[in-house]
Amino acid sequence: MESFVHLHRGKTPRRPHADLDGQKDDELGRGGFTGRTANLYRRNDPTAFRAAGPLRPLDVLGDQLKPSDATDAAGAPLLMFSNPDCQVLLSRRTEEMPFFARYIDGDLLSFVHKGSGLLETEFGPLRYREGDWVYIPKACSWRQIPDHTPDGPAESMWLMIQSTDDFRVPPAGSLGRHFPFDPSMIVVPEPAPIDDGVGPHTDGEYEVRLYHEGGPTSLYYRHHPLDVEGWRGDNFPFTFNIADYNVITSDSVHLPPTVHLFMQATGVYVMNFLPKPAESVPGTERTPWYHRNVDFDEIAFFHSGSLYGIPMPPGLISHAPQGVHHGAPEKARERARRKFDEYSRVDWSVIAVDTRRRLVPSAEILANDLGQH
């Protein structure tokens, strides 16, 4: 049970996540770092293992995955991971949709890793750009029109999360409603009804494609689906750029991932790890401690940047199943200690998705695993 008193036995550092004196800091904590916690100080790197069986870390490069929407305008995103609470997908669309999409199993929250363009939605048009989060309410109709360059289609990549429950802003913490996510910074569409005559499909119809379990299903309309002249309420699409996210920092301890929460749904938590000042108190560990995600599966999507001079592969998708140790390799930790006075900032952008129930990787993910374990 939880206790105000935290015990310690054996050789332990004076303060958490600091002054390790050669020990390896391994956290065994419940509730995603917010419940009961034990820090185990080991002699050896707990990630130095060889896995055999389905519960093993997976690493894939997004640009090696081939969603059908990358080469076919009528194609769809690629399913990467799923559980009863959510699906995690990848889109690499470069051509405008010849149909309207409607995700009816849940809300859709997408991160724009590459590309820019226009979203036509029932609520009005929304521009999107690199670094945007794009939120589409459950069963809202929309269409993506990527920008083109003078040389042709621009490269595009979206990380997409469909949650069976509604996405919502996390409860305000002790810092108040604007930290780390200030909802007043979202971009909301203005109504722009469209009535441009006949549709592009057979018999002049417009296709609205419903994505759902056991689907898809197509609905065909004689009139344009985006004919909304006005709207009101608190259920609408929006974009939010990570440049407007307020990063919370500490000088004396590396903060847990829960500090960087952006949006959440039942069993699904989305976080932004973004550039920030590095911890400055000597002896403080600047890299996340080893842990085994006791209650959550974790997906990390590397958007850009570097960690103390070590480049992060853009578009790398890493999956750590619950119960299996993961964390930066010991060589990276030793380098961060050696370079403590050389680097004053963490220059990386990483999107994290934690799920309460175990994620099942798709066949495409398993086929493209880099095989590091």
N, C-alpha and C positions, 0 to 999 in steps of 0.2 A: 504494500500500500504506500501511497505518497506520504512523506514525512517532512516536517520543517527541518529536521536534523538530517544532514547527509553524512554518512559514515565514510571512513577511509581506512584501509589496511595496507600494510606493506610499503613499498617505495612509491611515492606519488609526488608530483610537483606541487609547489605551494599554491599556484593558481591554475585554473583550467586552461587548456589549450596554449600553454606557454612553458618555457624553461624545461624542456623535456629531457635534456641531458642524455640524449641517445635513445630514449625510450620511444616506442611507437604508440601514439594516442588513438585508441579505438573506442568509439562511443556505442554503447548498447542502450538505446533509448526508445521509449514507446511514444506513440502518438505523433510521430514526425517531429521529434525534438521538444515537444511541449509536455510530455508525460513523465513517468518515472525514468530515471537516467542513471546509468553506470558508465564511468570511464575506466577502461581497462588499459593498463600501461604495459605494453608487450616488448619483448626483445626483438621480434622479427616482424617483417612486413606482412600483414594479414591478407593482402591481395596477391601474394606470391603463391598461387595455387594453379592446378590444372583441373578443369571441370569436365565431368562426364555425366551426361543426362540433360534433361530439358531446362533445368534452372541454371542458366549460365549467362554471363554478361554477353551482350551483342553490340557490335559497332558496325555501322554501315555508312557509306558516303551517299548523300542525297543525289549527287549528280550521276551516280551509277544506277539509280533506280529508274524504272521506265514506266511511269503512269501512262495510261492510254491517251490522256489529254495532252501529252507532250508532242504527239505526232498526229493526232486526229482531233479536229475541232469538235467532233461529236463524242469524244472520249470522256473519261471520268478520272478522278483522283485515284491513287493507289492506296488500298488499305494496308497499313503497316502493323498496327497493334490493336487489340480489342479486348474488352471485358463487358460484363453486363451494364456497366455505368457509362462507357464511352467507346468511341473509335478514334484512333489517331491515324490520319491520312497524309499523303503527300501529293501536291499538285504541281505540275510544271507546264501549265497551259501557256501557249504563245499566240493562239488565234482566238478571236472572239467566239463566245458560245453561240451556236445557231439555235439555241433553245434557252428557256428559263429554268433555273434549278429551284427546287423546293425540298429542303431536308426536313422530313416530317417525323424522324425518330428523336429529335432533340435540337437544342441550340447549337449553333456553329460558331466557333471562335478560331480565327485563322491568323497566323503570323506571316507577314510578307518578308521573306528572306531576300528575295531578288525580284525586281520588276516594279512597274508602275502601270497605272491605267485607270479605267472607269468602271465602277459598279453601278448598273442600273437596278434600282430596287423599287418595290411598291411605294416606299416612303419618299422616294426621290433619288437623284444621283449622288454618288459619293466617289471622290477621287481617292486613290490609294497609292502609296509609295513605299519604298524600302524602309523597314523598321516599323511599319504600321501593324497594329492589331486591328482586325476587322471582325466585328460582331454582327451576326445575322440571327434574328430570333427564329425559333422553331416555326417551320411551315411558312416562312416569308419567301416570296418569289423574288429572284434576282438573276442577273446576268453579268458575266465578266467580260470586259473588252480591254485586253492588254494594249499598252502603247507599242508602237513600232518605231524603229530607227530608220534613217535613210537607207540602211543596208538590209532592212527586213525586220522580222520579229525580234524583239528584245528577249534576253534570257529571263526566265521566270521560275520562281520556286516558292510555294506556300506550305507551311506546316499547318494542318487543319485538325481541330479537335471537336468532335461532335459528342455532346453530353446528353444523356437521356433526361437529366434534370436540368433546370434552368441555371445558366451562369449568373452570378451576382457578385457585386462588390463585397470584399471581405468586411467583417465588422470593424468599426473604428477601434483602434488600439489606444494606448495611453497618449500617443502623440496627436490624436484628433483625426478628423475625417479626410484631411488632405495629404496624409502621409501613410504609405509611400505613393498611393494612387489618388490623384486629385481628379474626381469625376468631371469637374467643370472644364477640363482640358479636352474632352472628347469632341469630335466633329460629327454633327447630326445633319441629316439631309433635309432639304426643303422640297416640298411637293413639286413635281414636274410631270403632270399627266401626259402620256404619249398616245397619239391617235394618228398613225401614219398609214392608214389604209390596210391593204391585204397583208397577211402574214407570209413568211418565206417558205412555208411548207405546202404540202399537197392540198389542193382546194383552197388555198389562201388562208390556212390556219396557222395559229401560233402554238408551239409545243411548250408545255410546262412539265418538266420531268421531275417526278417525285422519287427521291432517294429514300429507301426504307428497307428494313429487313425483308428478304424475299423478293425485293423489287429489282429494277425500278419499274414504275408505272408512268405512263404519259397521258396527260390531259391535253386536249386540243380545243382552242378557243377561236371563234371567228373575230372577236375584238381583241385589241391589244391588252395583255394582262396588267400592264403598268398604267392604268387609267385613273389613279388616285388623285383627286383634286385637293385633298387636305387630310390632316390626321391630328390626333391629340392623344395623350396618355403617357405611360411610362414603359412601354414595350416597343422598342424601335432599334434599327441598326445604327451602328456608329463606327468610327475609326478612332484610334488613339495611338500616337507614336511613342516609342520607347524614349525618345529624346525628352519627352515631357514627364517622365517617371522620376519621382523624388527618391533618390537612393539614401537609405539610412546607413550610417557608418559608426565605427567605434575605433578609437586609437589603441585600446588595450586588449581587445579580444576579437577574434574572427566570429562574426555573428552567424547564427544558424539560418538555413534557407527560408524558414518561415517568416523572417523579417522582410523578405522580398516578394511577398505574396501579391498577386495582381488581380486574379479572378478565381472564383471557386464555384463548384457545383457539388452535389452529393457524391462523395467518393472521388472527386477530381479537384486538384489544386494546381494552379498555373502561376509560375514565378518568373521574374526578370532578374537575372544577375548581370549587372551593367557596370561600366567603368566607374571607378570611385577611388578616393584616396586610400592608400594601403595603411594597415595598422602601423603605428610609429613607435610604440613603446618597445624598447629592446627586449628580445626574448620571446615576443609574441609570435605564435605560429600564424603565418599569413595564408596558408592553404587550408582548405576544408579538412577536418580530421577524418580519419578512417571511420566508416560506419557500414552497417549492413541493412539499412532501410527495413527495420523490423516489421513495420506495419504498412509499408508503401512500396510499390514498384516505382522506379524513377526513370524518366526519359530526359536526357539532356540533348538539346539541339544547339550546336555551336554556330553562332551567327557571324561573329567577326572578332578580331583583336588578338591579343597575346597575353600570356601569363608570365610576367617578369622576364620578358624577352623571348619566351618560347611561343612561336606562332600556334594558334589554334586552327585546325583544318576547317575552313568554312563549309557548312552544310553537313558536318559529321553528326550522325544521330547515334546516341549511345543509350542502351537500355540496361539498367541494373535491377534484376528481380529482387524482391524482398527476401531477406535471409542470407544474401550473398554479399560478402565484403566488396566495397569499392572505394575509390579515392585516388588522388594523384599519386603516381609512382614515387617511391622513396627518392630517386634521383632528382625529381622535380622539387621535392621538399628540401633536400639538401642544398640545391641551387638557390632556392628562395632565401634560405638562411645566409648563404655566402654573399648573396647580392642584396642583403637587407638595406645597406646604405646607398645602393646604386639606383634602386627603383622606389619611387614614392607613390605610385599609382598602380592599380589593377586595370589593365586596358583590355578587357574582354566583354563581349556581349553573348550571354548564353540564356536560352529559354529552357525552363524546366517544367515538366509535367509529372506530378506525383499522383498515383492512383491507389485507392484503398484496397481494391481487389486486384488480383494478379492479372497481368496483361498476357495475352497470347500473341506471339509474333506470327505474322503471315508467312506463307511459303516463300514469298519474294524476299522478305527480310532474312530468313534463314539461308537462302541461296546466296545472298550478297554479304553475309557476315565476313568481316575482315579476318576472323579466325585468330584473334589475339589471345583467346583462352582455349 
